[in-house]
Amino acid sequence: MEWTDEGIVLGVRRHGESSAIVELLTREHGRHLGLVRGGAGSRMRPLLQPGNSVTAVWRARLDEHLGMYALEGTRLRAATLLASSHAVYGVTHLAALARLLPERDPHQDIYEMLQGTLDDFDDAGTAAVHLIRFELAMLAELGFGLDLDNCAATGATTELVYVSPKSGGAVSRAAGAPWQDRLLPLPAFLREGEGGANALSEQDLRDGFQITGMFLLRNVLEPRGQGHSDARDGFINAVTKPRPRAAVP
């Protein structure tokens, strides 16, 4: 058995004295493990950092075997990503989310979205928006997508400012007014045609993470006996930390 594919490094663990088992999210073959000879050595270490893109050749005698990887770097982002705390937390959390996908099951849209997210991770606010949208995409991919396009109560497509914690559907301002204290605020950047970069606030980000966090926990993580990763909390704190006030003259 042999195939060649594009992949993104999710993680690596040492195997024996000099080899390593590398976990990739590949475009055509999904989340896939393979053994890299010499992967524990200093020469391979820069290539095998989470967040890097590679071309992978996988070989095995049988399809169900672990198999061997031969990897060549195509976009080595890790050095840049490791320079900021939000990126370090973010890459770790993105890898944890990708591990929710079944092994060897292709999810090309998620692969493309992960690649785009990693390519645009320099600015903390932009990275946060990408990560929230990635969490929404993961919910949809796992069968728990939220309907944020229409009001769950009236079918309206305008003034959608809440999310129902029961149904995961958007709720309009008028329909939600009597129960607004029980509903989740829907930030502007998740509403169609609203919330450009200049309108983004830290509260918007916290509201977005509150929505995705609640549904991920309830529908995906808790049934598996899991909780949110420490990296997710670290990322949220890094992108919403209070900015120092200017000195008073």
MILUM-891697 format. One record per atom (N, C-alpha, C): residue in one letter; x, y, z. Coordinates in steps of 0.1 Angstrom, whole numbers, padded with zeros to 4 digits, always signed. Last residue first. Layout:
AXYZ ...
END
This chain:
P-0010+0622+0314 P+0000+0633+0314 P+0000+0641+0327 V-0014+0589+0322 V-0021+0602+0323 V-0010+0612+0324 A-0007+0563+0299 A-0003+0570+0311 A-0010+0584+0311 A-0032+0540+0288 A-0022+0550+0285 A-0020+0559+0298 R-0036+0507+0301 R-0041+0521+0298 R-0030+0531+0296 P-0031+0476+0285 P-0027+0486+0295 P-0032+0500+0291 R-0059+0455+0278 R-0048+0462+0273 R-0044+0473+0283 P-0069+0423+0291 P-0070+0438+0291 P-0057+0445+0286 K-0071+0396+0268 K-0065+0402+0280 K-0066+0417+0280 T-0080+0381+0248 T-0090+0390+0254 T-0084+0397+0266 V-0061+0364+0239 V-0067+0373+0229 V-0076+0383+0235 A-0054+0349+0262 A-0044+0357+0255 A-0049+0367+0245 N-0078+0337+0269 N-0072+0347+0278 N-0061+0355+0271 I-0080+0320+0248 I-0091+0330+0250 I-0085+0341+0259 F-0057+0303+0251 F-0059+0312+0239 F-0069+0323+0242 G-0062+0291+0276 G-0051+0300+0274 G-0052+0309+0262 D-0085+0276+0269 D-0086+0287+0279 D-0074+0297+0278 R-0073+0259+0251 R-0084+0268+0247 R-0085+0279+0256 A-0054+0246+0266 A-0049+0254+0255 A-0060+0264+0251 D-0068+0229+0282 D-0062+0241+0288 D-0058+0251+0278 S-0098+0218+0265 S-0084+0218+0267 S-0079+0230+0274 H-0129+0208+0279 H-0122+0217+0270 H-0107+0217+0275 G-0133+0173+0285 G-0136+0187+0287 G-0128+0195+0278 Q-0147+0140+0281 Q-0137+0150+0280 Q-0142+0163+0283 G-0164+0118+0277 G-0157+0119+0289 G-0146+0129+0289 R-0179+0120+0254 R-0167+0112+0253 R-0159+0112+0266 P-0200+0137+0262 P-0203+0123+0259 P-0191+0114+0257 E-0183+0161+0264 E-0188+0154+0276 E-0193+0140+0273 L-0178+0168+0237 L-0168+0165+0246 L-0173+0157+0258 V-0203+0172+0222 V-0191+0164+0217 V-0182+0159+0228 N-0224+0186+0234 N-0227+0176+0224 N-0215+0167+0220 R-0213+0202+0255 R-0225+0194+0257 R-0226+0183+0247 L-0189+0213+0243 L-0189+0206+0256 L-0201+0197+0257 L-0199+0226+0220 L-0189+0215+0219 L-0188+0207+0232 F-0217+0244+0231 F-0222+0233+0223 F-0212+0222+0221 M-0201+0261+0246 M-0212+0254+0253 M-0216+0242+0244 G-0182+0270+0227 G-0177+0262+0239 G-0189+0254+0245 T-0197+0285+0210 T-0191+0273+0205 T-0187+0264+0217 I-0206+0306+0228 I-0215+0298+0220 I-0209+0285+0216 Q-0182+0316+0239 Q-0192+0311+0248 Q-0202+0302+0240 F-0169+0326+0217 F-0163+0314+0224 F-0173+0308+0233 G-0186+0348+0212 G-0184+0338+0202 G-0179+0325+0209 D-0182+0363+0236 D-0195+0358+0233 D-0194+0347+0222 R-0155+0369+0233 R-0159+0361+0245 R-0173+0355+0242 L-0156+0385+0210 L-0149+0373+0210 L-0153+0363+0221 D-0172+0406+0220 D-0176+0398+0208 D-0169+0385+0208 Q-0155+0416+0239 Q-0167+0410+0243 Q-0173+0402+0232 E-0135+0428+0223 E-0131+0416+0231 E-0144+0409+0236 S-0148+0435+0190 S-0145+0438+0204 S-0141+0426+0212 L-0149+0447+0157 L-0146+0436+0166 L-0142+0441+0180 A-0152+0465+0138 A-0163+0464+0148 A-0160+0454+0158 N-0131+0464+0120 N-0132+0475+0129 N-0142+0474+0140 A-0138+0440+0106 A-0126+0440+0115 A-0127+0452+0125 G-0174+0439+0106 G-0161+0439+0100 G-0150+0440+0111 G-0203+0432+0112 G-0191+0429+0121 G-0178+0428+0113 E-0224+0416+0087 E-0221+0426+0098 E-0208+0422+0104 G-0232+0397+0069 G-0231+0411+0064 G-0227+0421+0075 E-0246+0376+0093 E-0244+0378+0079 E-0243+0393+0076 R-0228+0373+0123 R-0241+0376+0116 R-0238+0380+0102 L-0205+0371+0136 L-0211+0358+0132 L-0224+0361+0125 F-0198+0396+0143 F-0190+0390+0133 F-0195+0377+0128 A-0216+0403+0164 A-0218+0408+0151 A-0210+0401+0140 P-0226+0375+0185 P-0218+0386+0181 P-0219+0390+0167 L-0254+0367+0202 L-0248+0364+0189 L-0239+0376+0185 P-0258+0358+0236 P-0257+0369+0226 P-0249+0364+0214 L-0282+0333+0245 L-0268+0336+0243 L-0266+0348+0233 L-0310+0336+0267 L-0304+0334+0254 L-0289+0338+0254 R-0321+0344+0290 R-0319+0330+0289 R-0312+0326+0276 D-0326+0371+0288 D-0317+0367+0299 D-0314+0352+0298 Q-0345+0373+0268 Q-0331+0376+0265 Q-0322+0372+0276 W-0372+0367+0265 W-0363+0357+0271 W-0348+0360+0270 P-0385+0388+0252 P-0390+0383+0265 P-0381+0374+0272 A-0367+0390+0228 A-0368+0401+0239 A-0374+0396+0252 G-0367+0373+0207 G-0360+0369+0219 G-0361+0379+0230 A-0382+0385+0187 A-0386+0372+0192 A-0380+0369+0205 A-0366+0408+0182 A-0380+0409+0187 A-0385+0396+0193 R-0341+0398+0174 R-0342+0407+0186 R-0356+0407+0191 S-0342+0362+0166 S-0342+0377+0163 S-0344+0385+0176 V-0319+0336+0171 V-0332+0342+0175 V-0331+0357+0172 A-0304+0306+0157 A-0304+0321+0160 A-0318+0325+0163 G-0302+0274+0174 G-0306+0283+0163 G-0306+0298+0167 G-0297+0257+0194 G-0286+0261+0186 G-0290+0269+0174 S-0318+0249+0211 S-0318+0244+0197 S-0305+0247+0190 K-0309+0259+0237 K-0315+0246+0235 K-0314+0240+0221 P-0298+0284+0236 P-0290+0273+0241 P-0296+0259+0240 S-0303+0304+0207 S-0310+0296+0217 S-0300+0285+0222 V-0287+0335+0203 V-0287+0320+0200 V-0294+0313+0211 Y-0294+0368+0190 Y-0293+0358+0201 Y-0291+0344+0195 V-0298+0384+0169 V-0288+0389+0179 V-0287+0379+0190 L-0308+0392+0139 L-0305+0380+0146 L-0294+0383+0156 E-0319+0411+0121 E-0319+0414+0135 E-0317+0401+0143 T-0332+0388+0096 T-0326+0400+0100 T-0327+0402+0115 T-0347+0366+0089 T-0333+0366+0086 T-0326+0378+0090 A-0373+0347+0106 A-0367+0359+0101 A-0352+0358+0098 G-0384+0325+0117 G-0379+0323+0104 G-0373+0336+0098 T-0393+0326+0144 T-0401+0332+0133 T-0396+0330+0119 A-0375+0310+0159 A-0389+0312+0163 A-0398+0317+0152 A-0350+0309+0149 A-0356+0297+0152 A-0371+0298+0155 C-0341+0329+0122 C-0346+0329+0135 C-0354+0316+0138 N-0313+0319+0102 N-0327+0322+0104 N-0331+0321+0118 D-0286+0313+0105 D-0290+0321+0093 D-0305+0326+0094 L-0275+0296+0122 L-0273+0310+0126 L-0279+0319+0114 D-0277+0266+0134 D-0284+0274+0124 D-0284+0289+0128 L-0249+0245+0141 L-0258+0255+0145 L-0264+0262+0133 G-0243+0209+0139 G-0242+0223+0134 G-0252+0232+0139 F-0235+0184+0146 F-0241+0192+0156 F-0241+0207+0152 G-0219+0167+0131 G-0233+0164+0132 G-0241+0173+0141 L-0193+0172+0128 L-0196+0161+0137 L-0211+0159+0139 E-0194+0195+0112 E-0188+0182+0106 E-0191+0170+0115 A-0205+0214+0130 A-0212+0209+0118 A-0207+0196+0112 L-0183+0216+0148 L-0196+0212+0152 L-0205+0206+0141 M-0163+0225+0130 M-0162+0212+0136 M-0175+0207+0142 A-0174+0251+0125 A-0172+0241+0114 A-0171+0227+0119 L-0171+0262+0150 L-0184+0261+0144 L-0184+0250+0133 E-0143+0262+0152 E-0151+0254+0161 E-0165+0252+0156 F-0137+0280+0131 F-0133+0266+0130 F-0141+0257+0140 R-0148+0303+0141 R-0154+0297+0129 R-0150+0283+0127 I-0129+0306+0162 I-0144+0304+0165 I-0151+0298+0153 L-0106+0309+0147 L-0107+0298+0156 L-0122+0295+0160 H-0110+0333+0134 H-0108+0321+0126 H-0111+0309+0135 V-0112+0350+0156 V-0123+0349+0147 V-0122+0336+0139 A-0085+0348+0165 A-0097+0344+0174 A-0109+0341+0165 A-0070+0358+0144 A-0069+0344+0148 A-0080+0339+0156 T-0078+0385+0146 T-0081+0377+0134 T-0080+0362+0137 G-0067+0391+0171 G-0081+0392+0169 G-0086+0384+0157 A-0039+0386+0167 A-0047+0379+0177 A-0062+0379+0175 D-0023+0381+0136 D-0030+0390+0145 D-0039+0382+0154 D-0014+0355+0125 D-0005+0365+0132 D-0012+0374+0141 F-0027+0336+0111 F-0028+0335+0126 F-0019+0346+0133 D-0032+0325+0086 D-0036+0339+0089 D-0038+0340+0104 D-0025+0299+0082 D-0019+0309+0074 D-0022+0323+0078 L-0043+0286+0099 L-0029+0287+0103 L-0021+0297+0095 T-0067+0289+0084 T-0066+0294+0097 T-0051+0296+0101 G-0061+0274+0061 G-0063+0288+0060 G-0062+0295+0073 Q-0059+0248+0072 Q-0047+0254+0065 Q-0049+0269+0064 L-0085+0245+0082 L-0073+0245+0091 L-0061+0251+0085 M-0099+0245+0058 M-0101+0256+0068 M-0090+0256+0078 E-0089+0222+0046 E-0088+0235+0039 E-0089+0246+0049 Y-0098+0203+0065 Y-0084+0204+0061 Y-0081+0218+0055 I-0126+0206+0063 I-0119+0209+0076 I-0104+0211+0073 D-0130+0197+0037 D-0133+0211+0040 D-0126+0215+0053 Q-0122+0170+0038 Q-0114+0180+0030 Q-0117+0194+0034 H-0118+0146+0056 H-0127+0158+0058 H-0120+0170+0051 P-0116+0110+0056 P-0113+0123+0050 P-0123+0134+0053 D-0106+0091+0082 D-0118+0095+0075 D-0116+0109+0069 R-0085+0084+0098 R-0085+0079+0084 R-0098+0082+0077 E-0103+0087+0128 E-0090+0084+0122 E-0093+0079+0108 P-0128+0112+0132 P-0124+0098+0132 P-0111+0096+0124 L-0120+0142+0150 L-0124+0135+0138 L-0120+0121+0138 L-0108+0152+0172 L-0122+0147+0174 L-0127+0140+0162 R-0084+0162+0164 R-0084+0148+0169 R-0098+0143+0173 A-0090+0188+0159 A-0089+0179+0148 A-0089+0165+0152 L-0089+0198+0185 L-0101+0198+0178 L-0101+0188+0167 A-0061+0196+0190 A-0070+0189+0198 A-0084+0188+0192 A-0052+0214+0171 A-0048+0200+0169 A-0058+0192+0178 L-0062+0238+0181 L-0067+0234+0168 L-0064+0219+0166 H-0047+0240+0205 H-0062+0237+0206 H-0067+0233+0192 T-0021+0244+0195 T-0024+0232+0204 T-0039+0229+0204 V-0026+0268+0182 V-0022+0256+0174 V-0024+0243+0182 G-0032+0285+0204 G-0042+0282+0193 G-0038+0270+0185 Y-0009+0286+0220 Y-0022+0280+0225 Y-0031+0276+0214 V+0007+0298+0201 V+0011+0286+0207 V-0001+0279+0212 A-0007+0322+0195 A-0005+0312+0184 A-0001+0298+0190 H-0005+0336+0219 H-0019+0332+0214 H-0017+0321+0203 S+0022+0340+0222 S+0015+0331+0231 S+0002+0327+0225 S+0045+0339+0194 S+0034+0346+0202 S+0026+0336+0210 A+0063+0322+0182 A+0068+0336+0186 A+0057+0343+0194 L+0054+0300+0170 L+0059+0299+0184 L+0064+0312+0190 L+0048+0308+0144 L+0037+0306+0154 L+0042+0306+0168 T+0074+0307+0132 T+0067+0320+0134 T+0056+0319+0144 A+0080+0280+0134 A+0089+0290+0140 A+0082+0303+0142 A+0058+0268+0120 A+0060+0266+0134 A+0069+0277+0140 R+0055+0268+0093 R+0050+0279+0100 R+0054+0279+0115 L+0067+0257+0066 L+0071+0255+0079 L+0067+0268+0087 R+0054+0241+0040 R+0052+0254+0047 R+0055+0253+0061 T+0066+0217+0032 T+0061+0226+0022 T+0059+0240+0027 G+0089+0191+0040 G+0082+0203+0044 G+0078+0211+0032 E+0082+0157+0036 E+0090+0168+0030 E+0082+0181+0034 L+0085+0123+0048 L+0079+0137+0048 L+0088+0147+0042 A+0073+0092+0048 A+0085+0100+0043 A+0079+0114+0041 Y+0061+0069+0072 Y+0059+0082+0065 Y+0073+0086+0060 M+0047+0036+0074 M+0059+0045+0074 M+0056+0058+0067 G+0022+0018+0093 G+0029+0023+0081 G+0040+0033+0084 L+0002+0005+0108 L+0006+0019+0112 L+0013+0025+0100 H-0022-0014+0088 H-0009-0012+0096 H-0006+0003+0098 E-0043-0016+0072 E-0046-0014+0086 E-0034-0012+0094 D-0033-0020+0046 D-0039-0008+0049 D-0041-0005+0064 L+0000-0036+0046 L-0015-0037+0047 L-0021-0023+0051 R+0025-0025+0044 R+0022-0038+0037 R+0007-0039+0036 A+0028+0010+0036 A+0026-0001+0046 A+0023-0014+0038 R+0036+0044+0034 R+0038+0031+0028 R+0035+0021+0040 W+0031+0077+0024 W+0028+0067+0034 W+0029+0053+0027 V+0045+0108+0020 V+0043+0095+0013 V+0042+0085+0024 A+0034+0142+0023 A+0036+0129+0029 A+0035+0117+0020 T+0044+0174+0025 T+0040+0164+0016 T+0044+0151+0022 V+0032+0196+0051 V+0042+0187+0046 V+0036+0180+0034 S+0031+0224+0074 S+0025+0217+0062 S+0036+0208+0056 N+0030+0228+0109 N+0037+0228+0097 N+0029+0220+0086 G+0015+0224+0132 G+0012+0236+0124 G+0019+0236+0111 P+0040+0209+0153 P+0026+0211+0150 P+0024+0225+0142 Q+0071+0200+0138 Q+0064+0208+0147 Q+0050+0210+0143 L+0089+0185+0122 L+0078+0178+0128 L+0071+0186+0139 L+0110+0201+0113 L+0099+0198+0103 L+0087+0192+0110 P+0127+0203+0135 P+0120+0215+0130 P+0109+0212+0120 R+0135+0175+0138 R+0127+0182+0148 R+0120+0195+0142 M+0153+0163+0122 M+0139+0162+0118 M+0130+0171+0127 R+0177+0167+0135 R+0176+0171+0121 R+0161+0172+0116 S+0175+0156+0160 S+0175+0171+0159 S+0173+0175+0144 G+0152+0127+0161 G+0165+0134+0160 G+0164+0149+0158 A+0129+0114+0159 A+0133+0119+0172 A+0146+0127+0172 G+0128+0104+0133 G+0119+0115+0137 G+0122+0121+0150 G+0141+0082+0124 G+0149+0093+0127 G+0141+0105+0131 R+0112+0073+0106 R+0126+0069+0110 R+0134+0081+0112 V+0080+0077+0115 V+0091+0084+0108 V+0104+0079+0114 L+0049+0062+0111 L+0062+0061+0118 L+0072+0068+0109 G+0017+0077+0113 G+0027+0070+0106 G+0040+0071+0113 L-0019+0085+0112 L-0006+0083+0119 L+0004+0076+0110 H-0043+0109+0102 H-0036+0096+0099 H-0022+0096+0106 R-0073+0122+0092 R-0063+0122+0103 R-0056+0108+0103 G-0076+0120+0056 G-0080+0124+0070 G-0069+0124+0080 H-0068+0117+0031 H-0068+0105+0039 H-0071+0108+0054 E-0067+0141+0017 E-0075+0130+0011 E-0077+0118+0020 R-0052+0159+0034 R-0064+0163+0026 R-0073+0152+0022 T-0045+0150+0069 T-0042+0150+0054 T-0055+0154+0046 L-0031+0157+0097 L-0044+0158+0091 L-0041+0160+0076 L-0008+0134+0113 L-0011+0144+0103 L-0026+0145+0101 E+0014+0124+0137 E+0000+0125+0134 E-0002+0136+0125 V+0042+0102+0139 V+0037+0115+0136 V+0022+0114+0132 I+0063+0087+0160 I+0050+0085+0154 I+0044+0099+0152 A+0099+0084+0155 A+0087+0091+0161 A+0075+0087+0153 S+0131+0070+0165 S+0120+0072+0156 S+0109+0080+0163 S+0151+0064+0183 S+0153+0075+0173 S+0141+0078+0165 E+0143+0046+0203 E+0154+0054+0205 E+0155+0066+0196 G+0107+0045+0204 G+0120+0038+0205 G+0131+0049+0207 H+0092+0073+0195 H+0090+0058+0194 H+0103+0052+0194 R+0076+0103+0206 R+0088+0095+0204 R+0085+0080+0204 R+0051+0119+0187 R+0056+0113+0200 R+0067+0104+0197 V+0034+0148+0175 V+0044+0138+0173 V+0048+0132+0187 G+0007+0165+0157 G+0015+0161+0169 G+0025+0150+0166 L-0001+0175+0133 L-0009+0178+0145 L-0002+0175+0158 V+0009+0189+0103 V+0013+0182+0115 V+0004+0185+0127 I-0009+0184+0074 I-0006+0193+0084 I-0002+0186+0097 G-0004+0172+0040 G-0008+0171+0054 G-0003+0182+0063 E-0011+0157+0008 E-0007+0169+0016 E-0012+0167+0030 D+0001+0125-0002 D-0009+0134+0001 D-0003+0146+0008 T+0004+0093-0016 T+0010+0106-0014 T-0001+0116-0012 W+0005+0058-0007 W-0002+0070-0012 W+0007+0082-0009 E+0005+0022-0008 E+0013+0035-0008 E+0004+0046-0013 M+0008-0012+0000 M+0000+0000+0000 M+0009+0012+0000 
END
